[in-house]
Amino acid sequence: MGKCNGRCTLVGFCCLQLVAALERQIFDFLGYQWVPILANFVHIMAVILGVFGTVQYRSKYLILYAVWLVLWVGWNAFIICFYLEVGHLSQDRDFIMTFNTSLHRSWWMENGPGCLVTPVINSNLALEDHHVITVTGCLLDYQYIEVVSSATQIFLALFGFVYACYVSKVFMEEEDSFDFIGGFDSYGYQAPQKMSHLQLQPLYTSG
């Protein structure tokens, strides 16, 4: 039952990761943030691979899943630093999140809880086919919403990594100790003895 508990827990964390990743993917699509969209897609594929490896007892798939989780933690740590503008990172560099294809940012910037969006008419700052807006009254700034989302991803990834290592170790130990039913081992197998050839002699009876 212990093995089943580990597998079931890992599958449960994978399901939570899928839900969180799909939720994040939707809002990144709404914000046209192409780099996070690509990262989310790879993450979803890796989590599906982890579920498959857990269900099918494939330790190699779990190892790949665990390696990706390390990269995923690093990516989300970068997202947190980006929105908090740690060091030389700045949100004014649109190319970091959009491949420099648009001026769109986080969807939560204009649609956060309590946010009131007011367009600025005839602004000289507006580029062609764009407009300037002011956002006020937000109960929680979009930066912190993105930070909470990334922190949740890191939390789930850390637990997933621990359980992936544990379950893959159990699988590899079982593979090493497994003997096929009806197979031969070094202790139970005995080579068949050669039958000695007996020379038959005719029997004579005296009359």
Secondary structure, 3 states (H helix, E strand, C coil): CHHHHHHHHHHHHHHHHHHHHHHHHHHHHHCCCHHHHHHHHHHHHHHHHHHHHHHCCCHHHHHHHHHHHHHHHHHHHHHHHHHCCCCCCCCCCCHHHHCCCCCCCCCHHHHCCCCEEEEECCCCCCCCCCCEEEEECCCCCHHHHHHHHHHHHHHHHHHHHHHHHHHHHHHHHHHHHCCCCCCCCCCCCCCCCCCCCCCCCCCCCCC
